[in-house]
Amino acid sequence: MSKSGADLKVYDRKRKYKTPSYWFGVEWIALNDEPDCLDSTEVAGLVSTCLLADLFGCPANIVAADIVSKRLPLLRKRHDENAA
């Protein structure tokens, strides 16, 4: 079995990766997954919201409320920049 440059790299399971963070996940979702949506019921139904809720063992509606509260200042800032 020869090794060539076309071979896929083996996934290194011993490598240290970032520790998951609830607030990092909230911020990522706020910025990237339907970033203009402020309806917490709709945000609670997003797959990314449900995944974060499952990973950290909390209800999706609580995660959604945190996401929406993170989005509000971002949307206000964007609105102010566009108004100027």
N, C-alpha and C positions, 0 to 999 in steps of 0.2 A: 504494500500500500504506500503510494508515494504522496508526498505533501506538495501541493502546488499553491500558487498565489490565489487560485480560484476557490480553494477550499474555504468553507465557512469557519470562522473562529469559534472555538469551543466556549460555551458560556461558563464563566468562572464563578462557581457558587460560593467560593470562599472570599471573594472580593468584598470589601466593605462598601456598602451603598448608603445613601442618605437615610437617616431615620425618618420614618413618616411623621408628619406633623399635621394635626387637625387644622391649625390656623393657616398653614401653607396651603392645604387643600381647599379651604374656604376661599382664600385669596385667588388661587388658580381658577377655581370655578367662577368666581365673581368677574374675573377679567376675560375668561375664554369661552364659557358656555352660556350662550344667550345673554350677553353682557348688558343688554338694554332692558331686560325683564325685571320688573320690581314686584311682581305678584308672587308672594311667598308660596301660595298653593301650587302655582305652575312650576316654580323653582323646586319645590319638594318632589315633583314628579320626574325631574331630570335624572337620567341614569347616573350621571356623575355625582349628584347629590345623594342618591340612594346608596351608591358605592361607598362614599365617605361616611355616611351614617352607619352602614354595616361594619365598616372597618373599625370605627371607633365606638360602636355600641350605643349610639344615641338615636333618638327619633329623627326622621327625615325632616319633619316640620321645624325642629330646633335648628338643624343644620341650614335649612332654607332661610330662616330668620337671620342667622348670622351672615349668610351670603348676601341677602338683601341689604342688611345694615352696612356691609362692606362696600356694596355698590353705590349707595347713596352719595357719599362724598366724591367718588370717582365720576359719577354722572354730573354732579354739580360743577365739578372742576371742568369737565369737558364742555358743559353748557356755558360757563363763564368765559372759557377760551374762545368759543365760537361767537359769543356775543361781542367780544372785544374787537 
